[in-house]
Each structure stands twice: as C-alpha cells, then as structure tokens.
C-alpha cells in the first residue's frame, strides 16, 4: 500500500534521476478566478462565484491533481487588495496567479445579452467568456465562450469546464455528451441558493441557504456536503452524519464527506460506524490521519488492533507528534505505564510545548493507577479533522506516471 511518505520519497527519487530539466515531471496547478460581472445589474456575484466553484470541481473530478480551493483564492484577492467579481485586466489576473504560485490562471466574465441587461430572468440570454493564462511562460492562451439561457447555467458551466479540459489536458476530456452525462444538471434556483450560502457571512444564513438548495434539487450533493460540515462544526453529530451520508461515490467531495462522517459517528459515540467510514476512506487514501482516526475508533471498541494501526500512522508521518501522543495516551488508559513512556517522550520531543504530553508522561513515570479514574483525564485522544487528499493525489499521480513532462 502506497502511503504518503512512500509517495514523497518515490517522487524525490524520480525527480533527481531526471538529469535533463525538460524530462522532470510536471506539476500543474490551476487557479480558477470568479467570473466578472460585465452587466449594469448588481447582486449577481453568485453567478461568477458559481462558475469558479463548478469549474474547480469539474477539473478536480476529471483528474487534475491541484486546483486551488476557494480559501486560497480569497487569500490571493485579499493580499493584493483586488475586488472580486469585477472585470480585471490580464496583468491583474496574472498577479493573482503568481501570488499563489499557480501554473495556469483561468478567469473570465459574463454578460446578459437579452431580453435586457437590467431585467434578469431565468430566460435571459447570458454569455460566458473564459480566458487562460500560462503563469509559467507569462503569456495568454486560448479564449472560449459558452452562451445560453440563465436557466441552463449547469449546462453552460459544464461546457466551459469541458472546453478547459480540451485546452489544458485533452487526454482527460471525453466527448461533451459523456462529460455532461457524468455531472447532474442542477436547477438554477438551487445553484443560486447554494452559492449565496457560500458567500453568506453567518453560519445561520449559510445553513438556511444550503437547506433551500438541497430542498430545491435532491441531486445537489454539494449542498448536502456543506450542511454536513456546518452541523459537524455545531456539534450536531447525528444531523451531520445524516447529511454527509448523502454525498455519493463519484462526487468530488465523497471521500472528504466520508472522512467527516467518521468524525461525526465517533463524536456521537457510534464507534463501529466510525470505523467503517474511516476504512472506506483508507481504501483509496492510505493517509496517516485516516489511520490515526481508525485506530481511535478501534480503541473505543476495546480492539487491540489499534496499536498496529497507530504504528502504521506513525510510519506515514514520523514527524507528527499527535500519533505518538495517541499511542502513549491509549497505553496509559490501559494502565500500561511503562509501554506508554516511549511514545509520550517522542510526542514531547516533536513538540516541547505539548503540555498534555508532558502531563501524561509524568503520570506514567509515577505509575499511579488512581489517576485513571479522574474524569478530566478522559477523552484526551486527538482526532485528525482535515483529510488533505490533494497533496496525496498529486504525488500519487506523479509517481504512477499520470502527469507528463513539460
């Protein structure tokens, strides 16, 4: 099984073996900017944001390993003091891309063609124009467009995504008919509610809008994913699980949703279900953080296999002190004070300011069984709450030859 450390070492070896720079594997990163509003009508920012989110999801689903996420894009705008959703020059688009070290920048705009630019209805004709910049060569690429009625937004966005694939990586682009079939055509009112939810500043408003989106189109798995995340953050673990279970295989967020599902089940005390969720993620993403959470779910069931699982997590990333802490903490909980000393010492060496590791190390050194009954010392194990699958998939694709040299 290829773990993250194995992939990283394999990539470094293959990179160093390539004496000619032109033969080194290409790691292409893409920044998709929200499309600019070229109309005179305000309040349409959700359209430009929707294009950016959809293009990103479609590119990731097609197999492109690194397309910058929304928080990274927002940080680029903030850092350069650029307003989103307004028309920008090629130079500004390039600066935004260079600020996050993007290889390719995809940006564009949209305009209302009919019946008028001031009365926007689902029947209004809208034209999207996309432009591609090569951030490495500092030059413009192709420009392409997609035109139709606003109520056909899902089709128009699929068409833009397909044209982007045809331009950047033709080998990953099937026929448009097949590409369109792979992605459900969500109702435009559901898309609007969902994107307005992404843009909303308050969690309560986000939840209301995501709920509207999920209600208006039962196929809208992205809305269900966001509802699950919100409920998880609120501590409503069973409600979170109910939403996250509705993100199907094939959805770009499926593995992340299943990882969060495992966390929700764990926090709800449903350890068998949590173990099952983490195992499903592990089958495709053999990451230390997944192994860590799986081990904790196993330990909650009294299964000795957790020791072996945590050992594998530590092999994946020996620098992460949380894995060592968990190993030591679980051994302490079992009353195995002597065995707990080494992993707790490792955790403290990884982070000398880890006061919890220092506390439990002291308890193990005193070997006092009375402390095991103290309630404040329970539930101190450390779950990993982020999946970080992008970096893993990048390395896996490079090692397996999925990316071609420049």
C-alpha positions as CSV (number, residue, x, y, z in Angstrom):
1,X,0.0,0.0,0.0
2,X,1.4,3.4,-1.0
3,X,1.4,5.8,1.9
4,X,2.2,9.5,1.8
5,X,5.8,9.1,2.9
6,X,6.4,6.4,0.3
7,X,5.0,8.5,-2.4
8,X,7.0,11.5,-1.4
9,X,10.3,9.5,-1.4
10,X,9.4,8.0,-4.7
11,X,8.7,11.3,-6.3
12,X,12.0,12.8,-5.0
13,X,13.9,9.9,-6.4
14,X,12.3,10.1,-9.8
15,X,12.8,13.9,-9.9
16,X,16.6,13.6,-9.0
17,X,17.1,10.9,-11.6
18,X,15.9,13.2,-14.4
19,X,19.1,14.9,-15.4
20,X,17.5,16.9,-18.2
21,X,15.2,19.6,-16.7
22,X,12.8,19.1,-19.7
23,X,12.3,15.5,-18.5
24,X,11.3,16.3,-15.0
25,X,7.7,15.6,-14.1
26,X,5.3,18.5,-14.5
27,X,3.2,19.5,-11.5
28,X,0.5,21.7,-13.0
29,X,-1.5,23.9,-10.6
30,X,-4.6,25.8,-11.7
31,X,-6.2,28.9,-10.2
32,X,-9.8,29.5,-11.2
33,X,-11.0,33.0,-10.5
34,X,-14.6,34.0,-10.1
35,X,-16.0,35.4,-13.4
36,X,-16.6,39.1,-13.5
37,X,-19.9,40.8,-13.8
38,X,-19.9,42.8,-17.0
39,X,-23.6,43.9,-16.7
40,X,-25.0,47.0,-15.1
41,X,-27.0,44.9,-12.7
42,X,-25.7,44.5,-9.1
43,X,-26.4,41.5,-6.9
44,X,-25.2,38.9,-9.5
45,X,-21.9,38.0,-7.8
46,X,-23.3,34.5,-7.2
47,X,-23.1,33.8,-10.9
48,X,-19.4,34.5,-11.1
49,X,-18.7,32.5,-7.9
50,X,-20.8,29.6,-9.2
51,X,-18.7,29.4,-12.4
52,X,-15.4,29.3,-10.4
53,X,-16.7,26.7,-7.9
54,X,-18.1,24.5,-10.7
55,X,-15.0,24.7,-12.9
56,X,-12.8,23.8,-10.0
57,X,-15.0,20.8,-9.0
58,X,-15.1,19.6,-12.6
59,X,-11.4,19.8,-13.1
60,X,-10.6,18.0,-9.9
61,X,-13.2,15.3,-10.7
62,X,-11.5,14.9,-14.2
63,X,-8.2,14.1,-12.5
64,X,-6.3,17.3,-12.4
65,X,-4.4,17.0,-9.1
66,X,-4.1,20.6,-8.0
67,X,-6.8,23.2,-8.5
68,X,-6.6,25.9,-5.8
69,X,-9.5,25.9,-3.3
70,X,-11.7,28.8,-2.5
71,X,-9.9,30.0,0.7
72,X,-6.6,30.1,-1.2
73,X,-8.2,32.2,-3.9
74,X,-9.8,34.5,-1.4
75,X,-6.4,35.0,0.3
76,X,-4.9,36.0,-3.0
77,X,-7.5,38.7,-3.6
78,X,-7.1,39.9,0.0
79,X,-3.3,40.0,-0.2
80,X,-3.4,42.1,-3.4
81,X,-6.4,44.2,-2.4
82,X,-8.3,43.2,-5.5
83,X,-12.1,43.3,-5.5
84,X,-13.6,40.0,-6.7
85,X,-16.5,39.8,-9.3
86,X,-15.4,43.0,-11.1
87,X,-13.7,43.0,-14.5
88,X,-9.9,42.7,-14.2
89,X,-7.0,43.1,-16.6
90,X,-4.8,40.3,-17.8
91,X,-2.0,41.7,-15.7
92,X,-4.1,41.6,-12.5
93,X,-5.2,38.0,-13.3
94,X,-1.5,37.1,-13.7
95,X,-0.6,38.8,-10.4
96,X,-3.3,36.9,-8.6
97,X,-2.0,33.6,-10.1
98,X,1.7,34.4,-9.3
99,X,0.7,35.3,-5.7
100,X,-0.2,31.6,-5.1
101,X,2.4,30.2,-7.5
102,X,-0.2,28.9,-10.0
103,X,0.9,27.5,-13.3
104,X,-2.4,28.2,-15.1
105,X,-4.9,31.0,-14.4
106,X,-8.4,30.6,-15.6
107,X,-10.6,33.8,-15.5
108,X,-13.3,35.5,-17.5
109,X,-16.6,37.4,-17.4
110,X,-20.3,37.1,-18.3
111,X,-22.8,39.5,-19.9
112,X,-26.5,39.5,-20.3
113,X,-27.5,39.5,-24.0
114,X,-31.3,39.6,-23.8
115,X,-34.0,40.5,-23.2
116,X,-32.2,43.3,-21.5
117,X,-29.3,44.0,-19.2
118,X,-31.4,45.4,-16.5
119,X,-34.2,42.8,-16.1
120,X,-32.6,39.4,-15.3
121,X,-34.9,36.3,-15.5
122,X,-34.2,32.6,-16.0
123,X,-34.9,33.1,-19.7
124,X,-32.3,35.8,-20.1
125,X,-29.6,35.0,-22.5
126,X,-26.1,35.0,-21.0
127,X,-22.7,34.7,-22.5
128,X,-19.7,33.4,-20.5
129,X,-16.2,34.1,-21.9
130,X,-13.2,32.2,-20.4
131,X,-9.6,33.1,-20.8
132,X,-6.5,31.0,-19.9
133,X,-3.1,32.5,-18.8
134,X,0.1,30.5,-18.6
135,X,1.7,31.7,-15.4
136,X,5.0,29.9,-16.1
137,X,5.5,31.4,-19.5
138,X,3.7,34.7,-18.7
139,X,1.6,34.5,-21.8
140,X,-2.1,34.3,-22.7
141,X,-3.6,31.1,-24.0
142,X,-6.9,30.5,-25.7
143,X,-10.2,32.3,-25.2
144,X,-13.5,30.4,-25.5
145,X,-17.2,31.1,-24.7
146,X,-20.5,29.5,-23.8
147,X,-23.9,31.1,-24.5
148,X,-27.4,30.1,-23.5
149,X,-30.3,30.9,-21.1
150,X,-29.5,31.6,-17.5
151,X,-31.8,28.7,-16.5
152,X,-29.3,26.4,-18.4
153,X,-26.5,27.6,-16.1
154,X,-25.5,24.0,-15.2
155,X,-25.1,23.1,-18.9
156,X,-23.2,26.3,-19.7
157,X,-20.8,25.7,-16.8
158,X,-20.2,22.0,-17.9
159,X,-19.5,23.3,-21.4
160,X,-16.9,25.8,-20.0
161,X,-15.3,23.1,-17.9
162,X,-15.2,20.7,-20.9
163,X,-13.6,23.3,-23.1
164,X,-11.0,24.0,-20.3
165,X,-10.1,20.3,-20.2
166,X,-9.9,20.1,-24.0
167,X,-7.5,23.0,-23.9
168,X,-5.2,22.0,-21.0
169,X,-5.4,18.2,-20.9
170,X,-7.2,16.8,-24.0
171,X,-6.5,13.2,-22.8
172,X,-8.7,13.8,-19.7
173,X,-11.6,15.1,-21.7
174,X,-14.3,12.7,-23.0
175,X,-16.9,13.8,-25.5
176,X,-19.0,16.7,-24.3
177,X,-22.1,14.4,-24.3
178,X,-20.3,12.0,-22.0
179,X,-18.9,14.8,-19.8
180,X,-22.3,16.4,-19.4
181,X,-23.8,13.0,-18.6
182,X,-21.3,12.5,-15.7
183,X,-22.5,15.6,-13.9
184,X,-26.1,16.1,-12.9
185,X,-27.8,19.3,-14.2
186,X,-28.8,21.1,-11.1
187,X,-31.7,23.6,-11.2
188,X,-30.6,27.2,-11.4
189,X,-32.5,28.3,-8.3
190,X,-30.8,25.6,-6.3
191,X,-27.4,26.8,-7.6
192,X,-28.2,30.3,-6.6
193,X,-29.2,29.3,-3.1
194,X,-26.1,27.2,-2.7
195,X,-23.6,29.9,-3.9
196,X,-25.3,32.6,-1.9
197,X,-24.8,30.2,1.1
198,X,-21.1,30.1,0.3
199,X,-21.0,33.9,0.2
200,X,-23.1,34.4,3.4
201,X,-21.0,35.7,6.4
202,X,-23.0,34.0,9.1
203,X,-23.4,30.2,9.8
204,X,-27.2,30.6,10.4
205,X,-27.7,32.2,6.9
206,X,-25.4,29.6,5.3
207,X,-27.5,26.8,6.8
208,X,-30.8,28.4,5.6
209,X,-29.5,28.8,2.1
210,X,-27.8,25.4,1.8
211,X,-31.1,23.9,3.1
212,X,-33.0,25.7,0.4
213,X,-30.6,24.4,-2.3
214,X,-30.9,20.8,-1.0
215,X,-34.7,21.0,-1.0
216,X,-34.9,22.5,-4.5
217,X,-32.8,19.8,-6.1
218,X,-32.4,16.4,-4.4
219,X,-29.4,15.6,-6.6
220,X,-27.4,18.6,-5.2
221,X,-24.8,16.7,-3.2
222,X,-22.5,19.8,-2.7
223,X,-25.3,21.4,-0.7
224,X,-25.6,18.3,1.4
225,X,-21.9,18.2,2.0
226,X,-21.9,21.8,3.2
227,X,-24.9,21.1,5.5
228,X,-23.0,18.2,7.0
229,X,-19.9,20.3,7.6
230,X,-22.0,23.0,9.3
231,X,-23.7,20.6,11.6
232,X,-20.4,19.0,12.5
233,X,-19.0,22.4,13.4
234,X,-22.1,23.0,15.6
235,X,-21.7,19.7,17.4
236,X,-24.9,18.2,16.0
237,X,-23.2,15.0,15.1
238,X,-26.1,12.8,14.2
239,X,-27.6,15.5,12.0
240,X,-24.2,16.0,10.4
241,X,-24.0,12.2,9.6
242,X,-27.4,12.2,8.0
243,X,-26.3,14.9,5.5
244,X,-22.8,13.5,4.9
245,X,-24.2,10.1,4.1
246,X,-26.0,11.6,1.1
247,X,-22.8,12.6,-0.7
248,X,-22.5,9.8,-3.3
249,X,-19.4,8.0,-4.7
250,X,-18.1,9.9,-7.7
251,X,-18.8,13.3,-6.1
252,X,-15.7,15.4,-5.8
253,X,-16.3,15.7,-2.1
254,X,-17.1,12.0,-1.5
255,X,-14.0,11.0,0.4
256,X,-13.9,14.1,2.4
257,X,-17.6,13.7,3.3
258,X,-16.9,10.1,4.4
259,X,-14.0,11.2,6.5
260,X,-16.2,13.8,8.2
261,X,-18.9,11.1,8.5
262,X,-16.4,9.0,10.5
263,X,-15.7,12.0,12.8
264,X,-19.4,12.6,13.3
265,X,-20.0,9.0,14.1
266,X,-17.1,8.9,16.5
267,X,-18.2,12.1,18.3
268,X,-21.7,10.6,18.6
269,X,-20.3,7.5,20.3
270,X,-21.1,5.3,17.3
271,X,-17.6,3.7,17.1
272,X,-18.4,0.8,14.8
273,X,-19.9,3.1,12.2
274,X,-17.0,5.5,12.6
275,X,-14.5,2.6,12.0
276,X,-16.4,1.6,8.9
277,X,-16.3,5.1,7.5
278,X,-12.6,5.5,8.1
279,X,-11.9,2.1,6.5
280,X,-13.8,3.2,3.3
281,X,-11.6,6.3,3.1
282,X,-8.5,4.4,3.8
283,X,-9.1,2.0,0.9
284,X,-8.5,4.9,-1.5
285,X,-6.5,7.3,0.6
286,X,-3.9,5.5,2.8
287,X,-3.0,8.5,4.9
288,X,-1.7,8.7,8.4
289,X,-4.5,10.9,9.6
290,X,-7.1,8.4,8.4
291,X,-5.2,5.6,10.1
292,X,-5.0,7.7,13.3
293,X,-8.8,8.1,13.4
294,X,-9.4,4.5,12.6
295,X,-7.1,3.4,15.5
296,X,-9.0,5.6,17.9
297,X,-12.4,4.1,16.8
298,X,-10.9,0.7,17.2
299,X,-9.6,1.6,20.7
300,X,-13.0,2.8,21.7
301,X,-14.3,-0.7,21.0
302,X,-11.6,-2.3,23.0
303,X,-9.9,-3.7,20.0
304,X,-6.2,-4.4,20.4
305,X,-5.7,-3.8,16.6
306,X,-5.5,-0.1,17.4
307,X,-1.8,-0.4,18.4
308,X,-0.9,-1.8,15.0
309,X,-3.0,0.8,13.2
310,X,-1.4,3.7,15.1
311,X,2.1,2.3,14.3
312,X,1.2,2.5,10.6
313,X,0.1,6.1,11.1
314,X,3.4,7.0,12.7
315,X,5.3,5.3,9.7
316,X,3.3,7.5,7.3
317,X,4.5,10.7,9.0
318,X,7.0,10.2,11.8
319,X,7.2,14.0,12.4
320,X,3.5,14.2,13.6
321,X,3.6,14.1,17.4
322,X,-0.2,13.5,17.6
323,X,0.2,9.9,16.5
324,X,2.8,9.3,19.2
325,X,0.7,11.1,21.8
326,X,-2.3,8.9,21.0
327,X,-0.3,5.8,21.2
328,X,1.0,6.8,24.6
329,X,-2.3,8.0,25.9
330,X,-4.1,4.8,24.9
331,X,-1.4,2.7,26.6
332,X,-1.8,4.9,29.7
333,X,-5.6,4.4,29.7
334,X,-4.9,0.6,29.7
335,X,-2.6,1.0,32.7
336,X,0.4,0.0,30.7
337,X,2.5,2.9,32.1
338,X,5.9,1.5,31.1
339,X,5.0,1.0,27.4
340,X,3.4,4.5,27.3
341,X,6.7,6.2,28.2
342,X,8.4,6.0,24.8
343,X,5.6,7.3,22.6
344,X,4.9,10.1,25.1
345,X,8.6,11.0,25.1
346,X,8.5,11.1,21.3
347,X,5.4,13.3,21.3
348,X,7.2,15.7,23.7
349,X,10.3,15.7,21.5
350,X,8.2,16.6,18.5
351,X,6.6,19.5,20.4
352,X,8.4,20.6,23.6
353,X,5.4,22.9,24.4
354,X,2.9,20.0,24.4
355,X,1.7,20.3,28.0
356,X,-0.6,17.3,27.7
357,X,2.2,15.0,26.6
358,X,4.3,16.3,29.5
359,X,1.4,15.7,32.0
360,X,0.8,12.1,30.9
361,X,4.5,11.4,30.7
362,X,4.7,12.5,34.4
363,X,1.7,10.3,35.3
364,X,3.3,7.3,33.6
365,X,6.6,7.9,35.4
366,X,4.7,7.9,38.7
367,X,2.7,4.9,37.6
368,X,-0.3,5.9,39.8
369,X,-3.4,3.9,38.8
370,X,-5.7,6.3,40.8
371,X,-5.3,8.9,38.1
372,X,-7.1,6.6,35.6
373,X,-10.4,7.3,37.4
374,X,-10.1,11.1,37.1
375,X,-12.8,12.4,34.7
376,X,-10.8,15.4,33.5
377,X,-8.2,13.0,32.1
378,X,-10.7,11.1,29.9
379,X,-11.3,11.7,26.2
380,X,-7.9,13.3,25.5
381,X,-7.2,11.4,22.3
382,X,-6.6,13.5,19.3
383,X,-8.7,13.1,16.2
384,X,-7.5,14.5,12.9
385,X,-10.1,16.8,11.4
386,X,-8.7,17.5,8.0
387,X,-8.2,15.0,5.2
388,X,-5.7,16.8,2.9
389,X,-6.2,14.5,0.0
390,X,-5.0,16.9,-2.7
391,X,-1.3,16.6,-1.9
392,X,-1.6,12.8,-1.7
393,X,-3.3,12.6,-5.1
394,X,-0.6,14.9,-6.6
395,X,2.2,12.7,-5.5
396,X,0.4,9.5,-6.5
397,X,-0.2,10.8,-10.0
398,X,3.4,11.8,-10.4
399,X,4.7,8.5,-9.1
400,X,2.4,6.5,-11.3
401,X,3.2,8.5,-14.4
402,X,-0.1,10.3,-14.7
403,X,1.5,13.6,-15.4
404,X,3.7,14.2,-18.4
405,X,6.9,16.1,-18.6
406,X,6.8,19.7,-19.6
